[in-house]
């Protein structure tokens, strides 16, 4: 039924592995992945695979009757890039407890790998190693830091497709989207390599005679990055690129859903020449995430924390960091509005909305959460977006035909279901989708139909909370003033988008919409060159962009000098 595939595996060392004969081969598979030169070939069943896997010479065999999406096996070219241990002080280590947690493929709901389940007791060693590295790395010449960033960039590009495979099995997004994330993210490493040499101070003559005042910029110290699962590569490179360019060291706490892609980045950072302790990764389970994160935030040697995630958790991070007066950057929830006026190019607006809304099954902080369409084109636009959405192919991200994958966690399924049911109760019309696919025939993973709701009202849940799922609601409006008022009726202010051909309206909307980023006739407002960040309860601080991003990882020191015989 399924095509024959070949998968890279390795034989676990020592006789202890042979003592676990009771375990099924499918359960063992995660620990067998990614070692060059040993594969499984021509076995008639999963059970016989287990019996034959321990061959003395590692003979080549094949698993027949299993597709990559079903057995949870990323197809990678260079198995050496895969790491499943934490990186602390330049050493690949397990948690002190010895415990590990499972990594699940959201496209199949199957365990495919595991990582060290680090706890608060692991934090002190990691921070001390990072602090030790900082004492020397801060003195590395900016040109050398730039060269290492460019080398890191080149290595990631070299292994782009393999990393994308890992991202797909961690997040569920289609392989093309994972590759696209890599391409987008690499803009940050390239950009910040240049920023490393653009750090400048100032000199001025004050009002007091015979004095000069100057400022110098210096790296702030050990930084901690708490990152989400939706864009694991882009979030890391945007944060780490700025930190490493500035001369800081960084400890990354990845999401429990996506630790392995981040560990690959850490391996390539090592190969790029960054000293031990400059870039560290502490993996942990969902259960231990709060305590580990708090321990990192409270450690006295940590000087800066950057967090991307929900507004609720962001407020907790800010409160904890306030106790130590640590510098914090917060990139939080969106609930972003998308406005379409009567004079807009509807095809262009629909095309941009398709890319923005359905990318990663609606799981992006800057995705369009509330779509406001002017009354004169409401029905026409609803039909256009419905027809385009019907062409989406839902499936496992490893399947080349797939254009929309699953959501990453079961929690997103619950959110989507509750918003759809609430919309129905409040008079909304489900013109497409509306159903959970998870558990139905052919959909073992966390799948939900791409869903479009018309007749949406401000009282609905979807108008008042971030969706993070493939559910799109169309709201109708009459006037520009009404659209702006409704767009701004949220505690959040990350991004806003609008489509119009009216130049005067364009300028008014730029000034009147309450968001840190405004997309004007575009749904793509993020790039390495432009500052990224929100206002209101979407956080503070900027990532990417000239000067502002690297400044988040630096302190300004003022020097005052008195001289004789001048003015």
C-alpha positions as CSV (number, residue, x, y, z in Angstrom):
1,X,0.0,0.0,0.0
2,X,2.8,2.4,0.9
3,X,6.0,3.0,-1.1
4,X,9.2,1.3,0.0
5,X,11.5,3.7,1.8
6,X,15.0,3.6,3.2
7,X,15.7,5.2,6.5
8,X,19.0,6.0,8.3
9,X,19.4,4.3,11.7
10,X,22.1,3.4,14.1
11,X,22.6,0.5,16.5
12,X,22.5,1.7,20.2
13,X,25.8,0.9,21.8
14,X,26.4,-1.9,24.3
15,X,24.5,-5.0,25.3
16,X,22.0,-3.0,27.4
17,X,20.0,-2.2,24.3
18,X,19.6,-5.9,23.5
19,X,18.0,-6.5,26.8
20,X,14.8,-4.6,25.8
21,X,13.4,-7.2,23.4
22,X,9.9,-6.6,24.8
23,X,9.8,-3.2,23.2
24,X,8.3,-2.9,19.7
25,X,10.5,-1.7,16.8
26,X,8.2,1.3,16.3
27,X,8.8,2.3,19.9
28,X,12.5,1.9,19.4
29,X,12.6,3.8,16.1
30,X,13.3,7.2,17.6
31,X,16.5,6.0,19.2
32,X,17.6,4.4,16.0
33,X,17.6,7.4,13.7
34,X,20.3,9.4,12.1
35,X,23.6,7.6,12.0
36,X,25.3,7.3,8.7
37,X,26.0,3.9,7.1
38,X,23.4,1.7,8.8
39,X,19.9,1.2,7.4
40,X,17.1,-1.4,7.5
41,X,16.3,-3.2,4.2
42,X,13.8,-5.8,3.0
43,X,12.0,-6.7,6.2
44,X,8.5,-8.1,5.7
45,X,7.2,-6.6,9.0
46,X,7.9,-4.3,11.8
47,X,8.3,-7.3,14.2
48,X,11.0,-8.9,12.1
49,X,12.8,-5.6,11.8
50,X,13.3,-5.7,15.5
51,X,14.8,-9.2,15.3
52,X,17.2,-8.3,12.5
53,X,18.2,-4.8,13.6
54,X,21.1,-6.0,15.7
55,X,23.3,-7.3,12.9
56,X,27.0,-7.4,13.5
57,X,28.0,-5.7,10.4
58,X,25.1,-3.2,10.1
59,X,23.9,-4.7,6.9
60,X,21.6,-2.7,4.7
61,X,17.9,-3.4,4.9
62,X,14.6,-1.6,4.2
63,X,11.3,-1.2,6.0
64,X,8.4,-2.0,3.6
65,X,4.9,-1.0,4.1
66,X,5.5,2.3,6.0
67,X,5.5,5.8,4.7
68,X,7.7,8.5,6.3
69,X,4.6,10.3,7.7
70,X,3.4,7.1,9.4
71,X,6.6,5.9,11.0
72,X,7.9,9.3,11.9
73,X,11.2,9.2,10.0
74,X,12.6,12.4,8.6
75,X,14.5,11.7,5.4
76,X,17.9,13.5,5.8
77,X,21.0,13.4,3.8
78,X,23.7,14.1,6.4
79,X,22.8,12.3,9.6
80,X,25.6,14.0,11.5
81,X,23.6,17.2,11.9
82,X,21.1,15.5,14.2
83,X,21.7,16.0,17.9
84,X,19.4,14.9,20.7
85,X,21.5,16.0,23.8
86,X,21.6,19.4,25.4
87,X,24.6,21.7,24.7
88,X,26.1,23.3,27.8
89,X,29.6,24.8,27.9
90,X,30.5,23.2,24.6
91,X,29.6,19.7,25.9
92,X,26.7,17.5,24.7
93,X,25.1,16.3,27.9
94,X,22.1,14.7,29.5
95,X,20.0,16.2,32.3
96,X,21.4,15.6,35.8
97,X,18.3,13.6,36.5
98,X,19.0,11.4,33.6
99,X,15.4,11.8,32.4
100,X,14.3,12.5,28.8
101,X,11.1,13.6,27.3
102,X,9.4,12.6,24.0
103,X,9.2,14.7,20.9
104,X,6.0,14.0,18.9
105,X,5.3,14.3,15.2
106,X,2.0,16.3,15.1
107,X,1.3,14.9,11.7
108,X,1.0,11.4,13.1
109,X,0.7,11.8,16.8
110,X,3.7,9.5,17.2
111,X,6.8,9.8,19.2
112,X,9.8,10.1,16.9
113,X,12.7,11.3,19.2
114,X,13.5,12.3,22.7
115,X,15.7,14.9,24.4
116,X,17.1,15.5,27.9
117,X,14.5,16.7,30.4
118,X,16.5,19.4,32.1
119,X,15.4,21.0,35.4
120,X,16.1,24.0,37.6
121,X,19.1,22.1,39.1
122,X,20.8,22.2,35.6
123,X,20.6,25.9,35.3
124,X,23.6,27.1,37.4
125,X,26.2,25.1,35.5
126,X,24.8,26.4,32.2
127,X,24.9,30.0,33.3
128,X,28.3,29.7,34.8
129,X,29.7,28.3,31.6
130,X,28.0,31.0,29.6
131,X,29.4,33.7,31.9
132,X,32.9,32.3,31.6
133,X,32.6,32.3,27.8
134,X,31.3,35.9,27.9
135,X,34.4,37.2,29.6
136,X,36.5,36.2,26.6
137,X,33.9,36.5,23.8
138,X,33.1,40.1,24.7
139,X,36.7,41.0,23.7
140,X,36.5,39.2,20.3
141,X,37.0,41.7,17.5
142,X,33.7,42.6,15.8
143,X,35.1,41.6,12.4
144,X,35.8,38.1,13.8
145,X,32.3,37.9,15.3
146,X,30.9,38.9,11.9
147,X,33.0,36.2,10.1
148,X,31.8,33.5,12.5
149,X,28.2,34.6,11.9
150,X,28.8,34.4,8.2
151,X,30.3,30.9,8.6
152,X,27.3,29.9,10.7
153,X,25.0,31.3,8.0
154,X,26.9,29.3,5.3
155,X,26.7,26.0,7.3
156,X,22.9,26.4,7.9
157,X,22.5,27.0,4.1
158,X,24.5,23.9,3.4
159,X,22.2,21.8,5.6
160,X,19.0,23.7,4.8
161,X,17.0,20.8,3.5
162,X,18.0,18.4,6.4
163,X,17.1,21.0,9.0
164,X,13.8,21.6,7.1
165,X,13.0,17.9,7.4
166,X,13.5,18.1,11.2
167,X,11.3,21.2,11.5
168,X,8.5,19.5,9.5
169,X,8.4,16.6,11.9
170,X,8.6,18.9,15.0
171,X,6.0,21.5,13.9
172,X,3.9,19.7,11.3
173,X,4.3,22.4,8.7
174,X,4.7,21.4,5.0
175,X,8.2,20.8,3.9
176,X,8.1,23.8,1.5
177,X,7.1,26.0,4.5
178,X,9.9,24.6,6.6
179,X,12.3,25.4,3.8
180,X,10.8,28.8,3.5
181,X,11.3,29.4,7.2
182,X,15.0,28.6,6.7
183,X,15.3,31.0,3.8
184,X,13.6,33.8,5.8
185,X,15.6,33.1,9.0
186,X,19.0,33.2,7.2
187,X,18.3,36.8,6.4
188,X,18.9,37.4,10.1
189,X,22.3,35.8,10.3
190,X,23.5,37.6,7.2
191,X,22.1,40.9,8.4
192,X,23.6,40.7,11.9
193,X,27.0,39.8,10.6
194,X,27.0,43.3,9.1
195,X,25.6,44.8,12.3
196,X,28.5,43.5,14.3
197,X,30.8,46.1,12.7
198,X,28.2,48.9,12.7
199,X,28.2,49.5,16.5
200,X,29.2,53.1,17.2
201,X,29.4,55.5,20.1
202,X,29.2,59.3,20.2
203,X,31.4,62.3,21.1
204,X,30.1,65.7,22.0
205,X,31.1,69.0,23.4
206,X,28.9,69.9,26.4
207,X,28.1,73.4,27.8
208,X,30.7,73.1,30.5
209,X,34.1,74.4,29.3
210,X,37.0,72.1,28.7
211,X,34.9,69.0,28.8
212,X,34.1,66.2,26.4
213,X,31.3,63.7,26.8
214,X,31.4,60.4,24.9
215,X,29.5,57.2,24.9
216,X,30.6,53.6,24.2
217,X,28.4,50.6,23.5
218,X,29.2,47.3,25.2
219,X,27.6,43.9,25.3
220,X,25.2,43.4,28.2
221,X,26.3,39.9,29.2
222,X,24.7,36.5,29.4
223,X,21.3,36.4,27.6
224,X,18.5,33.9,27.8
225,X,16.1,33.2,24.9
226,X,12.8,31.6,25.7
227,X,11.4,30.7,22.3
228,X,8.1,29.2,20.9
229,X,7.5,26.2,18.6
230,X,5.9,27.9,15.6
231,X,9.0,29.2,14.0
232,X,11.9,27.5,15.9
233,X,14.6,28.5,13.4
234,X,13.6,32.0,12.7
235,X,13.0,32.9,16.3
236,X,16.5,31.6,17.3
237,X,18.4,33.3,14.5
238,X,16.7,36.6,15.0
239,X,17.6,36.6,18.7
240,X,20.9,34.9,18.6
241,X,22.1,36.8,15.6
242,X,21.7,40.1,17.4
243,X,23.2,38.8,20.7
244,X,26.3,37.2,19.1
245,X,26.9,40.2,16.9
246,X,26.8,42.4,20.0
247,X,29.3,40.2,21.9
248,X,26.9,38.5,24.2
249,X,26.6,34.8,25.0
250,X,23.2,33.2,24.8
251,X,21.4,30.3,26.5
252,X,18.4,29.1,24.5
253,X,15.4,27.3,26.1
254,X,13.5,25.9,23.1
255,X,9.9,24.8,23.2
256,X,9.4,21.1,24.2
257,X,7.8,20.6,20.8
258,X,10.8,21.8,18.8
259,X,14.1,21.1,20.5
260,X,15.9,19.1,17.8
261,X,16.1,21.8,15.1
262,X,17.5,24.2,17.7
263,X,20.1,21.6,18.7
264,X,21.2,21.3,15.0
265,X,21.7,25.1,15.0
266,X,23.9,24.7,18.1
267,X,26.0,22.1,16.4
268,X,26.5,24.3,13.4
269,X,27.4,27.2,15.6
270,X,30.2,25.0,17.1
271,X,31.4,24.2,13.7
272,X,31.4,27.9,12.7
273,X,34.0,28.5,15.4
274,X,32.0,30.0,18.3
275,X,33.8,29.1,21.6
276,X,32.3,26.7,24.1
277,X,29.6,28.4,26.2
278,X,28.9,31.1,23.7
279,X,25.7,29.4,22.4
280,X,24.1,26.9,24.7
281,X,20.8,25.0,24.5
282,X,18.8,23.6,27.4
283,X,16.0,21.3,26.5
284,X,13.1,20.5,28.8
285,X,9.6,19.0,28.9
286,X,6.4,21.0,29.1
287,X,6.1,20.0,32.8
288,X,9.6,21.4,33.6
289,X,9.4,24.5,31.4
290,X,8.0,26.9,34.0
291,X,10.6,26.0,36.7
292,X,13.6,25.9,34.4
293,X,12.6,29.2,32.7
294,X,12.1,30.9,36.1
295,X,15.5,29.6,37.3
296,X,17.1,31.1,34.2
297,X,15.3,34.4,34.6
298,X,16.3,34.7,38.2
299,X,19.9,33.7,38.0
300,X,22.0,36.7,39.0
301,X,24.5,36.3,36.2
302,X,21.8,36.5,33.5
303,X,21.5,40.2,32.3
304,X,19.0,40.0,29.5
305,X,15.9,37.8,28.7
306,X,14.1,37.7,25.4
307,X,10.8,36.0,25.2
308,X,8.4,35.2,22.4
309,X,5.1,33.7,23.3
310,X,1.7,34.4,24.8
311,X,0.8,37.7,26.5
312,X,-0.1,35.8,29.7
313,X,3.3,34.1,30.0
314,X,5.1,37.3,28.9
315,X,3.6,39.1,31.8
316,X,4.9,36.4,34.2
317,X,8.4,36.7,32.6
318,X,8.4,40.4,33.0
319,X,7.4,40.1,36.7
320,X,10.1,37.6,37.4
321,X,12.8,39.6,35.6
322,X,11.6,42.8,37.4
323,X,12.9,41.3,40.7
324,X,16.5,41.4,39.3
325,X,15.9,44.5,37.1
326,X,16.9,42.6,34.1
327,X,16.6,43.9,30.6
328,X,13.7,42.2,28.8
329,X,12.4,42.0,25.2
330,X,8.8,40.7,24.8
331,X,7.2,39.7,21.5
332,X,3.8,38.6,22.5
333,X,0.3,37.8,21.1
334,X,-1.2,39.4,18.0
335,X,-5.0,39.2,17.4
336,X,-4.1,41.1,14.2
337,X,-6.7,42.9,12.1
338,X,-6.7,42.7,8.2
339,X,-8.7,45.4,6.5
340,X,-10.0,45.2,2.9
341,X,-11.7,48.3,1.4
342,X,-14.0,48.6,-1.5
343,X,-11.3,50.0,-3.8
344,X,-8.8,47.2,-3.0
345,X,-7.4,44.8,-5.5
346,X,-9.4,41.8,-4.2
347,X,-7.3,39.2,-5.9
348,X,-4.1,40.6,-4.5
349,X,-5.7,40.9,-1.0
350,X,-6.9,37.3,-1.2
351,X,-3.5,36.1,-2.3
352,X,-1.7,37.8,0.5
353,X,-4.4,36.6,3.0
354,X,-4.0,33.0,1.9
355,X,-0.2,33.1,2.6
356,X,-0.6,35.0,5.8
357,X,-3.6,33.1,7.3
358,X,-3.0,29.4,6.3
359,X,0.8,29.4,6.7
360,X,1.6,26.9,9.4
361,X,-2.2,26.3,9.8
362,X,-2.7,29.8,11.2
363,X,-0.1,29.4,13.9
364,X,1.8,32.7,13.7
365,X,1.7,35.7,16.0
366,X,1.4,38.0,13.1
367,X,-1.3,36.1,11.2
368,X,-4.6,37.7,10.3
369,X,-6.9,36.9,13.1
370,X,-9.8,39.3,12.3
371,X,-10.5,40.1,8.7
372,X,-12.7,43.2,8.1
373,X,-14.2,43.6,4.6
374,X,-16.1,46.7,3.5
375,X,-19.7,46.1,2.8
376,X,-19.6,46.7,-1.0
377,X,-17.2,43.8,-1.6
378,X,-17.9,41.5,1.3
379,X,-19.8,38.8,-0.5
380,X,-17.5,38.9,-3.5
381,X,-14.4,38.6,-1.4
382,X,-15.9,35.8,0.7
383,X,-16.4,33.8,-2.5
384,X,-12.9,34.5,-3.7
385,X,-11.2,33.4,-0.5
386,X,-13.5,30.4,-0.2
387,X,-12.5,29.2,-3.7
388,X,-8.8,29.6,-3.0
389,X,-9.0,27.9,0.3
390,X,-10.8,24.9,-1.1
391,X,-7.7,24.2,-3.2
392,X,-5.6,23.6,0.0
393,X,-4.4,20.1,0.5
394,X,-4.4,19.0,4.1
395,X,-1.9,16.3,5.0
396,X,1.4,15.3,6.6
397,X,4.0,17.9,6.0
398,X,6.4,15.4,4.5
399,X,4.0,14.7,1.6
400,X,4.9,16.9,-1.3
401,X,1.3,17.4,-2.2
402,X,0.4,18.9,1.2
403,X,-0.1,22.7,1.3
404,X,-1.4,22.8,4.9
405,X,-0.3,20.6,7.7
406,X,-1.6,19.9,11.2
407,X,-1.6,22.2,14.2
408,X,1.4,21.5,16.4
409,X,-0.4,20.7,19.7
410,X,-3.7,19.3,20.7
411,X,-4.4,22.5,22.5
412,X,-4.8,24.3,19.2
413,X,-7.5,21.7,18.2
414,X,-9.5,22.6,21.3
415,X,-9.1,26.3,20.6
416,X,-10.3,25.9,17.0
417,X,-13.3,23.8,18.1
418,X,-14.4,26.2,20.8
419,X,-14.2,29.2,18.5
420,X,-16.2,27.5,15.7
421,X,-18.9,26.4,18.1
422,X,-19.1,29.8,19.7
423,X,-19.4,31.4,16.2
424,X,-22.3,29.1,15.4
425,X,-24.1,30.0,18.6
426,X,-23.7,33.7,17.8
427,X,-25.1,33.5,14.3
428,X,-22.0,32.9,12.3
429,X,-22.1,30.9,9.1
430,X,-19.5,28.2,8.4
431,X,-19.1,28.4,4.7
432,X,-16.1,26.1,4.6
433,X,-14.7,23.4,7.0
434,X,-15.4,23.7,10.7
435,X,-14.5,20.2,11.7
436,X,-11.7,18.5,13.5
437,X,-10.0,15.8,11.4
438,X,-7.8,14.4,14.1
439,X,-8.9,10.8,14.7
440,X,-10.8,10.4,11.5
441,X,-9.9,8.0,8.7
442,X,-6.4,8.9,7.4
443,X,-5.8,11.7,9.9
444,X,-4.0,10.4,13.0
445,X,-2.3,13.7,13.6
446,X,-3.6,17.1,14.9
447,X,-5.5,18.1,11.8
448,X,-8.3,20.6,11.5
449,X,-10.1,21.6,8.3
450,X,-9.3,25.1,7.0
451,X,-12.4,27.0,8.2
452,X,-14.1,30.2,7.0
453,X,-16.8,32.0,9.1
454,X,-19.0,34.7,7.6
455,X,-21.3,37.0,9.5
456,X,-18.7,37.3,12.3
457,X,-19.6,39.6,15.2
458,X,-17.5,41.4,17.8
459,X,-19.1,39.4,20.6
460,X,-17.6,36.2,19.3
461,X,-14.6,34.5,20.9
462,X,-12.6,34.8,17.6
463,X,-12.9,38.6,17.8
464,X,-11.4,38.7,21.3
465,X,-8.7,36.1,21.5
466,X,-5.9,34.9,19.4
467,X,-6.8,31.8,17.3
468,X,-3.6,30.1,16.5
469,X,-5.4,27.6,14.3
470,X,-6.8,27.4,10.7
471,X,-10.0,29.3,11.4
472,X,-10.7,32.6,9.5
473,X,-13.6,35.0,10.4
474,X,-14.9,37.7,8.0
475,X,-16.3,40.8,9.6
476,X,-18.3,43.4,7.7
477,X,-17.8,47.2,8.0
478,X,-19.2,50.3,6.4
479,X,-16.8,53.2,6.9
480,X,-13.1,53.8,7.4
481,X,-13.6,55.2,10.9
482,X,-15.6,52.1,11.9
483,X,-12.9,49.8,10.6
484,X,-10.2,51.6,12.5
485,X,-12.2,51.6,15.7
486,X,-12.9,47.9,15.5
487,X,-9.4,47.0,14.5
488,X,-8.1,48.8,17.5
489,X,-10.6,47.2,19.9
490,X,-8.1,44.8,21.4
491,X,-5.5,44.9,24.2
492,X,-2.9,43.7,21.7
493,X,-1.0,45.7,19.0
494,X,1.5,43.6,17.2
495,X,0.6,44.0,13.5
496,X,-2.2,45.4,11.3
497,X,-2.8,45.0,7.6
498,X,-4.9,46.9,5.1
499,X,-5.6,46.9,1.4
500,X,-6.7,50.1,-0.5
501,X,-5.7,52.1,-3.5
502,X,-6.5,55.4,-1.8
503,X,-3.2,57.2,-1.0
504,X,-4.7,59.6,1.6
505,X,-6.4,56.7,3.4
506,X,-3.1,54.8,3.3
507,X,-1.4,57.5,5.3
508,X,-4.3,57.9,7.7
509,X,-4.4,54.2,8.4
510,X,-0.6,54.1,9.0
511,X,-1.0,56.7,11.7
512,X,-4.3,55.6,13.2
513,X,-4.0,51.8,13.5
514,X,-2.6,50.8,16.9
515,X,0.1,48.3,16.1
516,X,3.9,48.1,16.0
517,X,4.0,46.9,12.4
518,X,1.6,48.0,9.5
519,X,1.3,46.0,6.3
520,X,0.1,48.3,3.5
521,X,-1.2,46.3,0.6
522,X,0.9,43.4,1.8
523,X,0.7,40.6,4.2
524,X,4.4,40.2,4.5
525,X,5.7,42.8,6.9
526,X,8.7,41.0,8.4
527,X,12.3,41.1,7.2
528,X,15.8,41.3,8.7
529,X,16.0,44.9,7.7
530,X,12.9,46.1,9.4
531,X,12.3,46.4,13.2
532,X,10.0,43.7,14.5
533,X,7.9,44.3,17.6
534,X,4.5,45.4,19.0
535,X,2.9,47.9,21.3
536,X,0.2,47.6,24.0
537,X,0.0,44.1,25.4
538,X,1.9,42.7,22.4
539,X,5.1,43.5,24.2
540,X,8.1,45.9,24.0
541,X,11.5,46.0,22.5
542,X,12.5,45.4,18.9
543,X,14.0,42.5,17.1
544,X,15.7,42.8,13.7
545,X,16.2,46.2,11.9
546,X,19.1,48.6,11.7
547,X,20.6,49.7,15.1
548,X,17.5,48.9,17.2
549,X,17.8,45.1,17.5
550,X,21.5,44.9,18.4
551,X,20.9,47.8,20.9
552,X,18.6,45.4,22.9
553,X,21.8,43.4,23.7
554,X,24.0,46.4,24.6
555,X,24.5,48.9,27.4
556,X,25.5,52.5,26.8
557,X,28.4,53.8,29.0
558,X,29.0,57.5,29.4
559,X,32.5,58.9,29.8
560,X,33.2,62.6,30.8
561,X,36.7,63.9,30.2
562,X,38.2,67.2,31.4
563,X,41.1,68.7,29.5
564,X,43.3,71.8,29.8
565,X,43.9,74.5,27.3
566,X,41.1,73.9,24.9
567,X,37.5,75.3,25.1
